[in-house]
Amino acid sequence: MKDTIMRQYNFKALSKADINQLILRNTDSGNAIRESVLNIIEEVKTHGDDALKNFAQKFDQVDLQQLYIGKEALTKLAEEIPQQVKDAITTAYQNIKKFHESQTSSKQVIETSIGVNCWRESRAIERVGLYIPGGSAVLPSTFLMLGVPAKIAGCKEIVVCSPPQKNGSVNGYIAFVAQLLGIEKIYLAGGAQAVAAMAYGTASIPKVDKIFGPGNQFVTMAKTIVQSTTNTAIDMPAGPSEVLVIADETANPVFVAADLLAQAEHGPDSQAVLVSTSASLIEKSLEEVSKQLAVLPRKEVAAKALTNSYTVLVDDLEEAMDFSNQYAPEHLILATDNWQLITDKITNAGSVFLGNLTPESAGDYASGTNHTLPTSAYARSYSGVSLDSFVKKITFQHISESGIKNLGPTVEILAEIEGLHAHKNAVTVRLENI
């Protein structure tokens, strides 16, 4: 077995401690990332726009005269991209829109008891901030994934931040997405500093109610910190990308290798994991990884990610599924003709791709599902971005005369046993007045 590409572990021989170590990723045990991010946040909080310009010079090597690109400039940039790219982006936009529109729900009034009607209504979060990564790879797809549901939800203000390109502008693909979404301004800020700007507000960038978007470990740490120190919420911890592929003897090693590398090329801190019932499949897949890696334009990035990746040999698909649920992957690919036998065993995953002809790339771009997903095992408790992420659910109730007569005594008794007599009295005075 070639271990120059991935380390191989035998799952059965591992102790629980070994397994727990394997499933850890993107940890900050020495708090170095946290300390760095805290300093960045404090700079932005204290110096606002000046701090953002200084960070753009430091991290992006760009001397910014202004911190945004307006509608006219975005229109010109969008006009420059090829028509076939416009068509592809538009197709993705339509599919994402169709899928997220299906998530709207109508009001359902429930009579919980005679004369007591309760229901829930959605209200859009008024001001949301979208972080669109743009470091080693420009991601118009992320702009679609966040902007489309924000628009469907009816958010009044959508603040978009993306790192500046070397020319002090944004990519034309980002500009075209802005046109599709009707967004007229993009702020030139990236990394933890963009998160801080949206959390606290600066002279140029408005403070938002909730921040969305994936990023590197610094972005994820910044989101985590501002959520606990301000009244700005976040979508989820969505850090460096990861994939777990479960494959058996029915899998195609060429496909498996391509899927592993698709995640590895995101960044050096990405992680790709292959769990298989077949030692032969693992070996063939690793050989394919080596072949495909050699011709990738981003092979240096992918190779670094693969040093943090591994394979696991298991006895059967059920054992593979047990490992997957412990790992709680952002992306889970079931590279098997027998995927129907194990889907009901999935408890922890951000998004799942079923069968040998369903690449994770489809979900990243154009199938319609959202690609902003929980990473680093947060799939145990978080869902990916959806229409619900951009709305608040407010409950309502109306009680009629028959309703207060029917329910009132129950409320009086419960309030009294808790010693909250004013609560009881709020019911009593109404019963006495009927």
Phi, psi and chi 1 to 4 in degrees:
 res  aa     phi    psi   chi1   chi2   chi3   chi4
   1 MET       -  130.5 -177.8   71.2   62.1      -
   2 LYS   -78.5  121.8  -62.7  178.3  179.9  178.9
   3 ASP  -108.2   11.0   57.9    1.6      -      -
   4 THR   -76.0  -22.2   54.8      -      -      -
   5 ILE   -93.0  -48.9  -58.0  -62.3      -      -
   6 MET  -141.6  150.7  -66.4 -175.7 -179.9      -
   7 ARG   -83.0  140.8  -58.5 -173.0  -56.3  -83.9
   8 GLN  -109.4  133.8 -175.4 -175.0   13.6      -
   9 TYR  -124.5  142.8  -65.8   92.4      -      -
  10 ASN   -92.6  111.3 -172.2  -53.1      -      -
  11 PHE   -56.0  -40.7 -177.6   78.2      -      -
  12 LYS   -64.4  -29.8  -67.6  -67.0  -74.1 -174.0
  13 ALA   -86.7   -6.9      -      -      -      -
  14 LEU   -83.7  142.4  -66.6  177.1      -      -
  15 SER   -79.1  168.4   67.7      -      -      -
  16 LYS   -61.1  -37.8 -174.5  174.4 -178.1 -179.9
  17 ALA   -63.4  -39.2      -      -      -      -
  18 ASP   -63.4  -44.1  -68.4  -31.0      -      -
  19 ILE   -63.1  -44.8  -65.0  169.1      -      -
  20 ASN   -59.7  -36.3  -71.3  -22.0      -      -
  21 GLN   -67.1  -39.3 -173.7   60.4   40.4      -
  22 LEU   -64.0  -38.7  -74.3 -176.7      -      -
  23 ILE   -83.2   -5.8   64.9  177.7      -      -
  24 LEU   -74.2  139.6  -71.5  176.3      -      -
  25 ARG  -154.8  151.9   60.7  -93.7 -160.5 -159.1
  26 ASN    54.6   42.5  -60.6  -45.7      -      -
  27 THR   -86.0  157.3   55.9      -      -      -
  28 ASP  -124.9   62.0 -177.3   30.0      -      -
  29 SER   -60.0  -32.5   55.7      -      -      -
  30 GLY   -92.0    3.1      -      -      -      -
  31 ASN    60.9   20.8  -75.0  -36.2      -      -
  32 ALA   -66.4  -43.3      -      -      -      -
  33 ILE   -65.5  -43.6  -66.1  174.9      -      -
  34 ARG   -59.5  -45.3 -178.5  177.5 -178.6   83.5
  35 GLU   -63.5  -42.2  -71.2  -57.6  -42.7      -
  36 SER   -62.9  -43.9  177.5      -      -      -
  37 VAL   -67.2  -40.1  170.0      -      -      -
  38 LEU   -58.2  -40.0  -77.4  170.0      -      -
  39 ASN   -65.8  -40.4  -70.1  -26.7      -      -
  40 ILE   -64.6  -45.2  -68.9  171.7      -      -
  41 ILE   -60.1  -43.5  -69.9  173.2      -      -
  42 GLU   -64.2  -38.8 -172.9   57.8   34.5      -
  43 GLU   -61.8  -46.7  -82.5  -67.8  -52.4      -
  44 VAL   -66.9  -41.5  174.3      -      -      -
  45 LYS   -60.6  -38.3 -174.6  178.3  176.4 -177.9
  46 THR   -85.8  -42.6  -55.7      -      -      -
  47 HIS  -112.4   -1.9  -59.8  -67.1      -      -
  48 GLY    53.8 -126.0      -      -      -      -
  49 ASP   -57.7  -38.5  -75.3   -4.5      -      -
  50 ASP   -60.9  -39.5  -71.7  -21.0      -      -
  51 ALA   -65.0  -40.9      -      -      -      -
  52 LEU   -63.5  -39.9  -65.7  175.5      -      -
  53 LYS   -67.5  -39.4  -69.9  177.5 -179.5  178.5
  54 ASN   -64.8  -40.9  -70.7  -22.0      -      -
  55 PHE   -68.4  -34.9  -75.1  127.7      -      -
  56 ALA   -62.5  -38.0      -      -      -      -
  57 GLN   -69.8  -40.9 -158.8  165.5   49.6      -
  58 LYS   -71.8  -49.0  178.7  179.5  178.8  180.0
  59 PHE   -93.3  -32.7  -63.2  127.9      -      -
  60 ASP  -107.4   -5.7  -54.3  -55.3      -      -
  61 GLN    55.0   43.9  -68.6   77.5   52.8      -
  62 VAL  -128.8  131.0  176.9      -      -      -
  63 ASP   -96.5  100.7 -174.4   12.4      -      -
  64 LEU   -86.8  130.1  -66.5  177.4      -      -
  65 GLN   -88.3  -33.0  -60.2  -55.8  -51.4      -
  66 GLN  -138.6  157.7   67.3  177.3   21.9      -
  67 LEU   -97.6   17.3  -75.2  169.5      -      -
  68 TYR  -151.3  160.6   66.1   88.2      -      -
  69 ILE  -113.0  125.9  -61.7  -65.5      -      -
  70 GLY   -91.2 -178.5      -      -      -      -
  71 LYS   -58.5  -45.8 -178.1  179.4 -179.9 -179.7
  72 GLU   -62.1  -45.1 -174.3  176.2  -19.8      -
  73 ALA   -67.0  -38.0      -      -      -      -
  74 LEU   -63.6  -39.5  -70.9  172.2      -      -
  75 THR   -61.6  -44.5  -60.5      -      -      -
  76 LYS   -64.2  -42.6  -70.3 -179.5  179.8  178.4
  77 LEU   -63.2  -41.2  -72.5  166.4      -      -
  78 ALA   -65.6  -33.8      -      -      -      -
  79 GLU   -66.5  -21.6  -71.1  173.0   -9.3      -
  80 GLU   -83.4  -13.6  -64.1  172.7   -0.1      -
  81 ILE   -83.7  151.3   70.3  171.9      -      -
  82 PRO   -61.9  150.2  -21.5   32.8      -      -
  83 GLN   -62.4  -36.9 -174.3   60.0   45.4      -
  84 GLN   -65.4  -30.2   63.9  177.5    5.6      -
  85 VAL   -72.5  -40.9  177.1      -      -      -
  86 LYS   -58.6  -42.8  -69.3 -178.7 -179.7  178.7
  87 ASP   -64.0  -41.9  -67.7  -16.6      -      -
  88 ALA   -65.6  -43.9      -      -      -      -
  89 ILE   -63.8  -39.4  -69.7  174.8      -      -
  90 THR   -65.8  -40.5  -59.3      -      -      -
  91 THR   -61.2  -46.3  -63.1      -      -      -
  92 ALA   -59.9  -44.6      -      -      -      -
  93 TYR   -55.9  -46.1  165.6   78.9      -      -
  94 GLN   -65.3  -40.9  -68.7  169.0  -17.1      -
  95 ASN   -68.4  -43.5  -71.5  -10.5      -      -
  96 ILE   -62.9  -41.7  -65.0  164.6      -      -
  97 LYS   -63.2  -44.7 -175.1  170.3 -179.2  -75.8
  98 LYS   -61.5  -45.1 -177.4 -175.9  -65.2 -175.9
  99 PHE   -65.4  -43.0 -178.8   73.5      -      -
 100 HIS   -76.9  -29.1  -72.5   76.3      -      -
 101 GLU   -64.1  -29.1  -78.7  179.1  -22.8      -
 102 SER   -68.4  -12.4   72.5      -      -      -
 103 GLN   -88.3   -2.5  -63.1  167.2   18.7      -
 104 THR   -69.1  146.9   57.8      -      -      -
 105 SER  -131.4  146.6   56.7      -      -      -
 106 SER   -90.7  158.3   56.4      -      -      -
 107 LYS   -68.1  133.2  179.4  177.4   71.1  175.7
 108 GLN  -120.4  115.2  -72.0 -173.9  -54.3      -
 109 VAL   -89.5  124.1  179.4      -      -      -
 110 ILE  -113.1  123.6  -54.4  -60.7      -      -
 111 GLU   -86.2  100.2 -171.9  175.9   45.5      -
 112 THR   -73.6  -30.1   57.0      -      -      -
 113 SER  -154.8  174.0   60.5      -      -      -
 114 ILE   -55.6  121.4  -64.3  172.2      -      -
 115 GLY    78.7    6.9      -      -      -      -
 116 VAL  -119.1  108.2  179.1      -      -      -
 117 ASN  -110.1  129.3  -70.2  -48.8      -      -
 118 CYS  -127.3  144.9  -58.2      -      -      -
 119 TRP  -156.4  172.9   66.5   94.6      -      -
 120 ARG  -132.3  136.8 -168.9  169.7   70.9  159.9
 121 GLU  -126.7  149.1  -63.4 -178.4   19.4      -
 122 SER   -92.2  141.8  -63.4      -      -      -
 123 ARG  -132.2  132.2  -64.2  -70.6 -173.8  -86.3
 124 ALA   -65.6  143.8      -      -      -      -
 125 ILE   -67.3  129.7  -62.6  171.8      -      -
 126 GLU   -68.9  -45.1  -67.2 -174.5   77.7      -
 127 ARG  -129.5  112.8 -177.9  179.2  -74.5  171.7
 128 VAL  -116.2  151.0  -63.4      -      -      -
 129 GLY  -115.2  129.0      -      -      -      -
 130 LEU  -109.9  122.7  -46.7 -175.9      -      -
 131 TYR  -100.2  120.0  178.4   68.1      -      -
 132 ILE  -111.2  106.9  -46.4  -57.8      -      -
 133 PRO   -57.0  150.1  -22.6   33.7      -      -
 134 GLY  -158.7   32.5      -      -      -      -
 135 GLY   -80.4  -99.4      -      -      -      -
 136 SER   -74.5  -17.7   61.4      -      -      -
 137 ALA  -143.4  131.5      -      -      -      -
 138 VAL   -82.3  134.0  178.1      -      -      -
 139 LEU  -123.0   76.1  -58.3  177.6      -      -
 140 PRO   -61.0  -26.4   20.8  -32.3      -      -
 141 SER   -61.8  -37.8   56.6      -      -      -
 142 THR   -66.4  -36.7  -63.9      -      -      -
 143 PHE   -59.6  -42.7 -161.4  174.9      -      -
 144 LEU   -63.9  -45.6  -71.6  171.2      -      -
 145 MET   -62.4  -30.5  -64.7  -66.8  176.5      -
 146 LEU   -96.0  -40.8  -60.4  177.4      -      -
 147 GLY   -71.1  -37.3      -      -      -      -
 148 VAL   -61.9  -54.9  168.5      -      -      -
 149 PRO   -65.4  -29.4   19.3  -30.4      -      -
 150 ALA   -63.1  -40.8      -      -      -      -
 151 LYS   -68.9  -44.1  -79.9  -70.1 -174.5  177.9
 152 ILE   -61.5  -39.5  -64.9  170.7      -      -
 153 ALA   -66.0  -27.8      -      -      -      -
 154 GLY    92.2   27.5      -      -      -      -
 155 CYS   -60.2  130.8  -60.9      -      -      -
 156 LYS   -68.7  -37.3  -70.6 -177.5  179.3  178.3
 157 GLU  -134.2  128.2 -174.1  169.7   -1.2      -
 158 ILE  -117.4  111.8  -59.5  173.1      -      -
 159 VAL   -98.0  123.6  176.2      -      -      -
 160 VAL  -115.3  125.9 -178.9      -      -      -
 161 CYS  -118.8  135.8  -75.0      -      -      -
 162 SER  -149.8  142.8 -168.9      -      -      -
 163 PRO   -60.3  144.0  -19.3   31.1      -      -
 164 PRO   -70.6  146.1   27.1  -35.1      -      -
 165 GLN   -75.6  174.3  -58.4  -63.3  -70.5      -
 166 LYS   -61.7  -23.2  -64.1  -58.4 -179.0 -175.3
 167 ASN   -90.2    7.5   60.9    0.2      -      -
 168 GLY    78.4   17.3      -      -      -      -
 169 SER  -126.3 -159.1 -175.4      -      -      -
 170 VAL  -120.9  163.4  -65.5      -      -      -
 171 ASN   -66.8  146.7 -175.4  -79.6      -      -
 172 GLY   -62.4  -29.1      -      -      -      -
 173 TYR   -67.2  -39.9  -52.7  139.1      -      -
 174 ILE   -63.1  -41.8  -64.8  -71.7      -      -
 175 ALA   -62.4  -39.3      -      -      -      -
 176 PHE   -67.1  -40.1 -178.5   67.1      -      -
 177 VAL   -61.8  -40.2  173.3      -      -      -
 178 ALA   -58.1  -40.4      -      -      -      -
 179 GLN   -62.6  -47.2  -82.5 -166.0  -31.7      -
 180 LEU   -57.8  -38.1  -76.7  177.1      -      -
 181 LEU   -88.4   -7.9  -64.0  171.5      -      -
 182 GLY    72.3   30.1      -      -      -      -
 183 ILE   -98.5  126.0  -69.9  172.2      -      -
 184 GLU  -103.4    0.3  -60.9 -178.3   -6.6      -
 185 LYS  -150.8  135.4 -175.1 -179.2  -70.7 -173.0
 186 ILE  -124.9  127.3  -64.9  177.6      -      -
 187 TYR   -86.4  137.6  -65.4   97.8      -      -
 188 LEU   -91.8   79.1  -59.6  172.3      -      -
 189 ALA  -147.1  137.6      -      -      -      -
 190 GLY  -129.7  175.1      -      -      -      -
 191 GLY    64.6 -159.8      -      -      -      -
 192 ALA   -60.1  -30.6      -      -      -      -
 193 GLN   -66.6  -32.7   57.4  -90.1   30.2      -
 194 ALA   -68.2  -41.1      -      -      -      -
 195 VAL   -61.7  -44.7  174.5      -      -      -
 196 ALA   -61.8  -41.3      -      -      -      -
 197 ALA   -62.1  -41.7      -      -      -      -
 198 MET   -73.4  -26.4  -69.4 -172.1  -78.0      -
 199 ALA   -78.2  -38.0      -      -      -      -
 200 TYR  -106.2  -24.5  -70.7   97.6      -      -
 201 GLY    82.3  146.9      -      -      -      -
 202 THR  -132.8 -176.5   71.5      -      -      -
 203 ALA   -60.7  -32.1      -      -      -      -
 204 SER   -97.1  -41.4  -64.3      -      -      -
 205 ILE  -101.5  122.2  -59.8  178.2      -      -
 206 PRO   -68.9  149.7  -14.5   28.8      -      -
 207 LYS   -71.0  139.2 -179.2 -173.1 -175.9  -42.8
 208 VAL  -114.6  168.4  -57.8      -      -      -
 209 ASP   -89.2  -26.5  -59.6  -46.4      -      -
 210 LYS  -153.5  138.3 -170.6  172.3 -177.9  179.2
 211 ILE  -108.8  134.4  -62.5  171.7      -      -
 212 PHE  -122.1  151.7  -64.7   79.2      -      -
 213 GLY   128.6  147.0      -      -      -      -
 214 PRO   -83.2  170.8   32.9  -34.6      -      -
 215 GLY  -178.3 -172.3      -      -      -      -
 216 ASN   -78.5 -171.0   59.6   22.6      -      -
 217 GLN   -63.9  -29.6  -72.3  174.3  -88.1      -
 218 PHE   -72.1  -41.8  -69.2   86.0      -      -
 219 VAL   -63.9  -46.2  169.8      -      -      -
 220 THR   -61.6  -42.9  -54.9      -      -      -
 221 MET   -63.6  -41.3  179.2   62.9   72.5      -
 222 ALA   -62.1  -42.4      -      -      -      -
 223 LYS   -62.1  -42.5  -72.5  169.5   65.3  178.6
 224 THR   -63.2  -41.3  -57.6      -      -      -
 225 ILE   -68.5  -47.4  -69.8  172.0      -      -
 226 VAL   -67.6  -29.4  -60.3      -      -      -
 227 GLN   -62.9  -33.6  178.9  176.4 -124.9      -
 228 SER   -92.7   -8.0   62.6      -      -      -
 229 THR  -120.7   -5.7   56.7      -      -      -
 230 THR  -133.5 -179.8   70.8      -      -      -
 231 ASN   -96.1   20.8   59.0   -0.7      -      -
 232 THR   -95.2  126.0  -60.4      -      -      -
 233 ALA   -88.0  168.6      -      -      -      -
 234 ILE  -128.2  162.3   67.0  169.5      -      -
 235 ASP   -70.3  -49.0   51.3   -5.9      -      -
 236 MET   179.4  167.0   76.6 -165.1   83.7      -
 237 PRO   -74.9  106.7  -14.1   29.7      -      -
 238 ALA  -123.4   88.7      -      -      -      -
 239 GLY  -101.5 -147.0      -      -      -      -
 240 PRO   -53.2  140.4  -27.9   36.4      -      -
 241 SER   -71.3  154.8 -166.4      -      -      -
 242 GLU  -152.9  151.6   59.4 -163.5   36.1      -
 243 VAL  -140.7  144.2   66.6      -      -      -
 244 LEU  -123.1  122.2 -171.2  149.3      -      -
 245 VAL  -107.1  122.3  179.5      -      -      -
 246 ILE  -100.2  120.4  -67.7  178.3      -      -
 247 ALA  -133.5  141.3      -      -      -      -
 248 ASP  -117.5 -164.7   62.4   10.2      -      -
 249 GLU   -68.4  -12.2   64.8  -78.8   -7.2      -
 250 THR   -86.0   -5.3   67.7      -      -      -
 251 ALA   -77.8  156.8      -      -      -      -
 252 ASN  -100.1  116.0 -175.0  -37.6      -      -
 253 PRO   -60.5  -27.9   16.9  -28.6      -      -
 254 VAL   -65.5  -44.4  176.0      -      -      -
 255 PHE   -64.9  -44.8  -61.5  171.7      -      -
 256 VAL   -59.0  -46.9  170.5      -      -      -
 257 ALA   -60.7  -42.4      -      -      -      -
 258 ALA   -62.7  -39.7      -      -      -      -
 259 ASP   -67.2  -40.1  -70.9  -27.6      -      -
 260 LEU   -63.7  -43.6  -64.7  172.2      -      -
 261 LEU   -71.3  -28.6  -72.6  168.6      -      -
 262 ALA   -60.1  -34.9      -      -      -      -
 263 GLN   -82.7  -39.2  -71.5  -53.0  -59.4      -
 264 ALA   -60.3  -31.7      -      -      -      -
 265 GLU   -76.8   -7.2   73.9  171.8  -10.4      -
 266 HIS   -60.7  -45.5  -91.9  -67.5      -      -
 267 GLY  -176.6  163.4      -      -      -      -
 268 PRO   -64.9  -18.9   20.9  -32.2      -      -
 269 ASP   -98.8   10.3   49.4    3.7      -      -
 270 SER   -75.0  166.3  -63.7      -      -      -
 271 GLN  -142.0  136.2 -170.4  170.9   72.9      -
 272 ALA  -124.3  131.0      -      -      -      -
 273 VAL  -126.8  130.8 -179.5      -      -      -
 274 LEU  -113.5  120.8  170.7   58.1      -      -
 275 VAL  -114.9  122.0 -179.8      -      -      -
 276 SER  -139.8  151.4 -178.5      -      -      -
 277 THR   -86.3   -3.4   58.9      -      -      -
 278 SER  -126.0  117.1  168.0      -      -      -
 279 ALA   -64.4  -35.0      -      -      -      -
 280 SER   -64.4  -42.2  174.3      -      -      -
 281 LEU   -63.3  -40.7 -174.9  -79.4      -      -
 282 ILE   -60.6  -48.6  -70.3  176.0      -      -
 283 GLU   -62.7  -44.0 -175.1  165.0    5.7      -
 284 LYS   -65.4  -37.1  -69.5  176.3 -178.2  177.0
 285 SER   -66.6  -40.4  -64.0      -      -      -
 286 LEU   -66.4  -36.4  -67.5 -177.7      -      -
 287 GLU   -62.9  -40.5  -70.9  172.2   -4.0      -
 288 GLU   -68.2  -37.0  -82.4  -63.8  -33.2      -
 289 VAL   -57.6  -45.2  165.3      -      -      -
 290 SER   -61.3  -43.9 -174.9      -      -      -
 291 LYS   -65.0  -48.1  -68.4  177.6 -173.5  177.0
 292 GLN   -71.7  -33.6  -65.4  179.4   30.5      -
 293 LEU   -61.7  -38.0  177.0   64.3      -      -
 294 ALA   -60.3  -26.8      -      -      -      -
 295 VAL  -107.2    4.6  -63.4      -      -      -
 296 LEU   -75.8  133.3  -79.4 -178.7      -      -
 297 PRO   -59.8  -31.8  -25.8   35.5      -      -
 298 ARG  -103.6   37.8  -70.6  170.0   62.4   83.5
 299 LYS   -64.9  -31.9   62.5 -177.8  176.8 -177.5
 300 GLU   -66.8  -40.9  -68.8 -177.5    5.6      -
 301 VAL   -64.8  -49.2  171.5      -      -      -
 302 ALA   -61.2  -40.5      -      -      -      -
 303 ALA   -62.4  -38.4      -      -      -      -
 304 LYS   -64.9  -41.1  -72.2 -179.9 -178.5  178.2
 305 ALA   -64.4  -35.8      -      -      -      -
 306 LEU   -68.2  -22.9  -70.4  176.3      -      -
 307 THR   -69.8  -15.6   63.4      -      -      -
 308 ASN  -106.9   16.4 -173.4   43.7      -      -
 309 SER  -117.0  168.7  -59.5      -      -      -
 310 TYR  -161.7  168.7   53.6   88.7      -      -
 311 THR  -117.6  154.7   66.1      -      -      -
 312 VAL  -133.7  126.9  175.6      -      -      -
 313 LEU   -97.5  127.2 -179.9   63.8      -      -
 314 VAL  -126.6  167.8  -65.9      -      -      -
 315 ASP   -80.1  -35.8  -71.7  -21.7      -      -
 316 ASP  -155.2  173.8   51.4   41.8      -      -
 317 LEU   -65.6  -31.5  -70.7  175.5      -      -
 318 GLU   -64.5  -40.9 -173.4  169.7  -18.4      -
 319 GLU   -67.7  -36.7 -169.6  175.4   10.2      -
 320 ALA   -61.9  -40.0      -      -      -      -
 321 MET   -68.6  -35.5 -158.5   67.0 -101.5      -
 322 ASP   -61.1  -44.0  -72.4  -18.0      -      -
 323 PHE   -63.4  -44.7 -179.7   87.5      -      -
 324 SER   -58.4  -42.9  176.7      -      -      -
 325 ASN   -66.7  -29.6  -74.7  -32.7      -      -
 326 GLN   -71.2  -41.1  -70.8 -176.8   71.5      -
 327 TYR   -70.3  -35.0 -175.1   87.3      -      -
 328 ALA    53.4   67.8      -      -      -      -
 329 PRO   -73.5  152.8   30.9  -37.5      -      -
 330 GLU   -63.2  -52.2  176.8 -168.6   17.9      -
 331 HIS  -116.7  132.3  -54.6  103.2      -      -
 332 LEU  -123.1  119.4  172.0   60.5      -      -
 333 ILE  -107.8  125.0  -62.1  174.9      -      -
 334 LEU   -99.5   88.9  -58.8 -173.1      -      -
 335 ALA   -84.9   73.7      -      -      -      -
 336 THR  -157.0  147.8  168.3      -      -      -
 337 ASP   -73.3  -11.7  -69.6  -19.9      -      -
 338 ASN  -104.9   28.9  -56.0  -52.4      -      -
 339 TRP   -61.8  -28.4   55.9  -94.0      -      -
 340 GLN   -61.7  -24.4  -63.1   97.8  -30.2      -
 341 LEU   -76.9  -15.0  -58.2  178.0      -      -
 342 ILE  -125.5   -5.1   55.1  174.2      -      -
 343 THR   -62.3  -33.1   51.5      -      -      -
 344 ASP   -72.8   -9.0   62.3  -17.9      -      -
 345 LYS   -92.3   -5.5  -65.9  178.8  172.6   61.8
 346 ILE   -74.8  122.0  -60.8  169.1      -      -
 347 THR  -117.1  -26.5   56.6      -      -      -
 348 ASN  -133.1  107.5  -60.7  -39.9      -      -
 349 ALA  -168.3  147.4      -      -      -      -
 350 GLY   -77.0  -53.1      -      -      -      -
 351 SER  -148.0  143.4 -169.7      -      -      -
 352 VAL  -119.8  139.7 -176.0      -      -      -
 353 PHE  -123.0  117.4  -56.7   82.6      -      -
 354 LEU  -103.7  124.9  -55.6  171.9      -      -
 355 GLY    91.8  170.5      -      -      -      -
 356 ASN   -78.7  -10.2  -71.1  -51.7      -      -
 357 LEU  -109.0   16.9  -64.2  179.8      -      -
 358 THR  -117.4   88.7  -48.3      -      -      -
 359 PRO   -75.7  149.6   29.2  -34.9      -      -
 360 GLU   -62.2  -26.6 -175.7  -87.0  -32.7      -
 361 SER   -57.4  -32.9  -55.5      -      -      -
 362 ALA   -61.6  -42.4      -      -      -      -
 363 GLY   -71.3  -30.0      -      -      -      -
 364 ASP   -64.2  -30.1  -97.5   -2.2      -      -
 365 TYR  -119.6  -52.7  -68.8  108.4      -      -
 366 ALA  -143.7   -1.8      -      -      -      -
 367 SER   -69.6  -30.5   64.3      -      -      -
 368 GLY   127.8  -28.8      -      -      -      -
 369 THR   -71.4  162.0   61.5      -      -      -
 370 ASN   -87.2  140.2 -151.9  -70.2      -      -
 371 HIS  -100.3    3.4   79.1 -162.3      -      -
 372 THR   -88.7  105.7  -51.5      -      -      -
 373 LEU  -133.2  156.3  -56.4  163.6      -      -
 374 PRO   -70.4  138.9   25.6  -33.9      -      -
 375 THR  -119.4 -178.5   63.8      -      -      -
 376 SER    52.9   41.4  -60.0      -      -      -
 377 ALA    73.1    6.2      -      -      -      -
 378 TYR   -71.0   -7.6  -79.1  104.7      -      -
 379 ALA   -65.5  -11.0      -      -      -      -
 380 ARG   -67.7  -23.9  -65.1  171.9 -177.8  167.1
 381 SER  -136.5   -8.8   53.9      -      -      -
 382 TYR  -117.9  152.3  -77.2   86.7      -      -
 383 SER  -102.9  164.5  -55.2      -      -      -
 384 GLY   -72.3  171.5      -      -      -      -
 385 VAL   -63.8  139.2  163.7      -      -      -
 386 SER  -148.4 -176.7   66.6      -      -      -
 387 LEU   -59.8  -37.2 -175.4   61.6      -      -
 388 ASP   -60.0  -25.7  -80.1  -11.0      -      -
 389 SER   -64.3  -23.5  -55.2      -      -      -
 390 PHE  -102.8    6.1  -68.7   87.9      -      -
 391 VAL  -128.6  160.4  -59.7      -      -      -
 392 LYS  -109.0  145.5  -55.1  158.8  -67.6 -175.5
 393 LYS  -104.6  117.1  -59.4  -64.8 -178.7   71.1
 394 ILE  -107.5  130.1  -57.3  172.4      -      -
 395 THR   -90.2  147.6   58.3      -      -      -
 396 PHE  -129.5  155.1  -64.8   81.5      -      -
 397 GLN  -151.7  145.6   52.2 -131.2  -83.3      -
 398 HIS  -133.5  131.3  174.3  -97.7      -      -
 399 ILE  -118.7  126.2  -59.4  178.5      -      -
 400 SER   -87.1 -179.5   65.0      -      -      -
 401 GLU   -61.9  -44.3 -179.4  175.4  -40.3      -
 402 SER   -65.9  -32.6   60.9      -      -      -
 403 GLY   -67.0  -44.8      -      -      -      -
 404 ILE   -69.2  -33.0 -166.1   68.0      -      -
 405 LYS   -65.6  -39.3  -74.5 -179.8  178.7  178.9
 406 ASN   -75.0  -45.1  179.8   55.9      -      -
 407 LEU   -92.6  -25.7 -172.4   62.7      -      -
 408 GLY   -50.9  -51.1      -      -      -      -
 409 PRO   -58.0  -35.4  -27.5   36.8      -      -
 410 THR   -63.3  -44.7  -64.7      -      -      -
 411 VAL   -64.8  -40.5  176.4      -      -      -
 412 GLU   -58.9  -46.0  -74.3 -179.5  -49.9      -
 413 ILE   -63.1  -46.2  -68.2  169.4      -      -
 414 LEU   -65.6  -38.7  -66.3  173.3      -      -
 415 ALA   -66.1  -38.8      -      -      -      -
 416 GLU   -66.7  -41.9 -174.0  167.8    2.0      -
 417 ILE   -69.4  -20.4   66.2  171.1      -      -
 418 GLU   -90.7   -2.5  -68.8 -170.0   -6.4      -
 419 GLY    75.7   19.9      -      -      -      -
 420 LEU  -106.1   81.6  -60.7  176.4      -      -
 421 HIS   -73.7  -27.2  -63.4  -74.6      -      -
 422 ALA   -67.1  -34.4      -      -      -      -
 423 HIS   -61.8  -45.3  -80.4   64.1      -      -
 424 LYS   -62.3  -42.3  175.8 -175.9  177.6 -178.3
 425 ASN   -65.1  -32.1 -170.0   54.9      -      -
 426 ALA   -61.1  -27.2      -      -      -      -
 427 VAL   -85.4  -45.5  173.7      -      -      -
 428 THR   -56.6  -45.3  -57.5      -      -      -
 429 VAL   -63.7  -30.4  -65.3      -      -      -
 430 ARG   -74.2  -42.5  -75.6  170.4  167.2   80.6
 431 LEU   -63.0  -36.7  -69.0  174.4      -      -
 432 GLU   -72.0  -21.3  -68.8  174.8  -11.7      -
 433 ASN   -91.5   -8.9 -166.4   54.2      -      -
 434 ILE   -81.6      -  -66.2  174.5      -      -
